Amino acid sequence: MRLCLFGASSDQLAPVYFEKTAELGREMARRRAGLVFGGGATGLMGAAARAVHQSGGEIIGIAPKFFDTEGVLFQSCTEMIFTQTMRQRKQLMEDMSDGFIVSPGGIGTLEEFFEIYTLRQLSRHKKPIAIYNICGYYDKLLELLQHTVSEGFMSADCLNLVGVYDEPGPLLDYLAEELQTALTSKADYSSKK
């Protein structure tokens, strides 16, 4: 299983965000879940990559070529893939991943989340999505999504397309279970053809 992590590139965050993201990275490596990410050396992306690397896990970094400057990219990836554009980068991250983790981040992370969430809602993929809600970071976003449903802009079913967790173990359990369910459903469908 390979999991794509979306998250902050900023280093100007409270230590707890780095600690909890490193905990996630270690648990991913322990479960032999590969990390697919934007290749960054800093922020929560870097914290996850360092933890996976130190625990002997697989790391696939995907970054546009213009990010290949000193100090920007994590240098110990199992594989680093360069693209020409940010759009190509996101497409490869989606294609190479079995599921998605949305850790705390800024507008780039939110954009990545909403794109992958929208594609799931449109049935363009069936890959599970989990929000890593460290210290309640995404509480206000979740309130907004509830408000969107209550005002009729979104179906309540859309809320069930994303799991929300504040600890790595249950988050990874959810992704593994959802992925297994999707694979079982696909196998059942194929056998009925």
N, C-alpha and C positions, 0 to 999 in steps of 0.2 A: 504494500500500500504506500502510495506517495501522497503527501498532503501539502497543499499550497498554503503558505502563510502570507497574509497581507498585514502590514503593520507599519508603525512609525519609523522614520529614518532619523528623527531628532534624538540627540543625546541629552537634551535639556529637559529631562523628565525625572519624576520622583523615583528613587531607587527601587521601590516596590514593583514598578512596572518591569524593570530589568530582571529582578529576582524571579517574578512569576513567569516571565517569558522564558528565562533560562530553565526553570523547572519544567515547563512544557517541552522544551527542546530535549532535555534529558529523558523525559518520559517517552517522547517519540522515538528516540534512539533505542531505548530499552525494549520498546515494542516492535522494533525494526520497521518503523514507519519513516520513509524517506521524506526529506524536506525539499520542497520546490519553493523558491522565493525570488525576489527581485534582485538578488545578488549583493545587496548593500552590506557594508562593514559596520555601519553605525546604527544607532537606535535599537528598536525592538527586533528588527530584521537581523542585525548583527548579533544581538544577544541570543536569539534562537540558533543562529548558525554556529556560533562559538560553542554553545552547549551541545548541539548535535555532534559537532566535530570532536569535541573532547570526550564524548561518549561513544565514538566510533561509528556514528551513523552516516547514511548517505545524504549528500547535499547537492542539489542541482540549482545553480544560480542562473538566472536569465536576465540579461540587461542590455539596453541599447548601447551600441558601440561608443556613443558620446559620453557614457558614464565611465569609460575605461581611463580614468585619471587617478593619480596617486591618492590613496586614502579613501576612495569612494567604495570600491568593491572588496568583498570578502575573498581573501586570497587562498583559502583552504577548501574550496568547493571540490567535491568529487568530480564535477563537470561544470564548466562555465560555458554558457551559450550566449553568443552576441547576436542581437538583431539590429536592424536599421532604425526601427521606430518603436515608440512606446506601445502602439497598437499591436505590432507583431509580438512584442514582449508579452502582453496580456494574453494573446491568443495561444502562445506556446505554454504559458503557465497554466492556462485552462486545459489545454490538450494533454499535458504531461502529468496532470494531477487526478487523483481519484476522489478527492474531497477538498474542502476549503476551510481555513481557520481565519477569522477576522479578529486580530488583536487590536488594542487601542492604536489609533492613528489619526492623522489629519485628513485634509480634503482628498489626497491621493488614495488613501485607504478607503475612505467613504465612497469614492468613485468606483474603486475596484469592487467593493462589496455590493453596491447597488447594481452594477452591471451584471455580476454573476447571479445575484438574487433575481433580477429581472429575467435573465435567461432561464433560470430554473422555473420561474412562474410561467414562462411561455413554453415550457417543456422542450427547450433547446438542449438541455442536459438534465440528468437525474442525479448528479453528484451531490452528496450532502454538504451542508454549510453549517458551521458552528461559530457563534460569536464568543470570544474569550473576554468575558466581562470583568476584567480585573478592577477591583475596588469600585464596582458599579459604574465604570466609565461610560458604558452604553445605556444606562438607565433612561436618560432623556431621549435618546434615539428610539428606544423601545416604546416609551410613552408616545412619541410622535407617530410611530407605526400603529399603535392602538387607536390614536386619534384619527389617523387616516382611515381606519376601518370604521370607526363610529360615525364618521362624516360621510361614509359611502364612497370614498375614493378608491378603496381596495377591499377585496374579499377577505373575510376572516380566515379563509383557508390558507391565504398567503402567509399568515403568521406561523403556520405549522411547517413551513418549508425551511425554517432555521431553528437550530437548537441554541440555547443560551446557557453558558456555564461559567463559573468563576474558579474552577479547579481543573487541572490538566487531565486527571484520571477519568472523571465522568465525561468530559468533553471528548476525549479519544474513544471512550466506550461508545458514545453516541455515534460518532463518525463511523466506527467499525460496524456497529449494528445496522445503521442506515445503509451502508455500502453493501453489507451482506444481504439485506432485504432487497435492494435494487438488483443485485446479481441473481438472487433466487427468483425474483419476478421475471427477469429477462430469460432465465433458463426455462421457467414454466411456460412462458409465452412461446419460446422457440420449440418446445416439445409438442405444443398444440398445433403447430403449423402443418 
